[in-house]
């Protein structure tokens, strides 16, 4: 009898962060850890046990890039993607990635020793580097390239986060909210 395949499940949140300017720039991290060392990725990471996804993305953005919540103008839940990553033939990782689109004020990104180089990149430049993006992030990069983010046409927003940082069921169903 051969080895039994084992799956390790991770619940992840990721942020497609768009800077409020005319250059249509997004925030990326050049990964320095495996898996996908040397690939570009959007900021994000594993949710803590019991953590809600909207709290997780805000925490991950702060930890990885230095982005403070007060610099976020708009946030929209884009959806989720299921990605399998195989390690040899013994086991696989399954990543359930919840993606958010965030529009932010300009802010000074911090260098992250643990994750890698954090930088702004135009959507056009990112599309030129698309073979160097994580497979799951590439799907949402394509979304960004196909979306008109010019003033007045960017992120559609309704509802708002309530004070304790949670989102009520109606706002979660709508899938988008405004942080201001």
N, C-alpha and C positions, 0 to 999 in steps of 0.2 A: 504494500500500500504506500502511495506517495505522500509527500508532505501536504498537510491541509493548509489551504490558503487562509490567512487571517487578515481582517480589515480593521484598521484603526481609524475611528471617525473623529474629525475635527470640525467644530462650528466656528467659522471665521467671519470677520467683518472687514470690508475693504472700502476705501474712499477714493473716488475720482474727484480730486480737489481742483477747482477752477479758480484762478486768480482774477479778481475784478480789474481787468485792464483790456486794452484793445488788441493785445498780442495773442489772446486765447491760449494762455499757458496753463499747464497742469503740473501738479506736484508728483515727482517720481523718486524712487529710491533705487540706486544701483546696489543690488544685494551682494553682501559679502559672506553670506552663510548658505550652506546647502539646506534644502534642495534649491536648485536654480541659482547657484552662485554665479555672479556676473550678468544676471538678467535684470532688466528693469521691472519694478513692481509698483503698484499703488500702495500708499500707506495702509496698514491694517494688521490684523493678527487674530490670534485665538481669543475667543470670548472666555472670560473667567466663569467658573461654575456659578450658575444662577444669575449671570449678568444679562440684562436685556441688550439687544443689538444696538439700539441707539445710544445707550450708555457706553457700550464697548467701542463703537467707532470714535466717540469723543475722547475716551481714554487713550486709545491707540494713537490717534492723531497727536495728542499732547506728548505722549511718550516718545514717539518716533520722529516727530518733526518740530515740536515746540509750539504747535498751533493752539492758541488759547480759544476757548469757546466764544469770547467776546469779539473775535475776529471773523466768526462765521456769520454770514449774512443770510444764506438760504441753505436748506438741506432737503434732499428728496431721496426717498428709498427707490432704487432702480429695479431691484429684484435679486434673485439668487441664481447661483450656478453650481453645478455638481461637478467636481473634478476628481479623477482617480490618478494617483501617482504610485507606480509600482516600484518596489524595492526587490530586485532580483526576482525570484519566483516564490519566495516564502510568505510575504505579506504585502499589503498595499495600504496606502493612506487614502482616505476619502475626505475631501475638503468640501464642505457645504459653505459657500462663500456668499454672504449677504452684502450687496453693493449699495453704496450711497453716493449721490452726486452732491457736492458741496460747493457753494460759491463763497469765497472768502475775500476779506480785505487783504491788501498786501501786508506781509509780515516777514520778519527775519527768520528764515529757517535755521534750525540748529543742526550741526553735524552730529550724527548718531554713530558712535563707535561700534555699537552692537549690530546695527542693521546694515549700515553702509552709507554711501554718499546720498544726501538729500538735495534735490535741486528742482528748479522750475524748468520746464521744457515746453516749447510750443507744440500744439497738437500736430502741426505739420511735421516738425522734427521727429516727434514720437512715432508718427506713421512711417517715417523713413527708417526707424529703428525697430519696426514691429516684430522682426524675427528675434529680437532680444527681449521681448516682454513675456512674462508668465502667460501660459495659455489662457487661463481664466481672465486675467486682466486684459488680454488682447481683445476679447469680445466687447468689453466695455470701452476700450480705446476706440474701437471701430464705431461704437455708438457716439462717442465724442466727436469723431471726425465727420459724422453724418448729421450733426446737430448744429443749428445756427444759434450761437451764444451771444450774438450782438445785443446791445442794450435794447430792452423791451421784448426780446425774443428768447431769452435764456430760460432759466428754471421757472416753471409755473409753480406757484406757491399758494396754498390755502391752509387755514388752520394755524395753530401755533403750539409750541411745546408748553405744557403746563409747568408750574413753578418747581415741582419736585423732580423735574427731568424725565418723567415718564410720559408716555403718549397714550391718550385715551383710545378706546377701540375704534371710534369713528375716524379719528385722525390717522390711526394706523391703517385702517381700511382704505382711506384716501391715498395713503402712501407718500404724502409730502407735508411739510410744515415749515414755518418761518421761525427763525430763532430771535428775531427782533421785535 
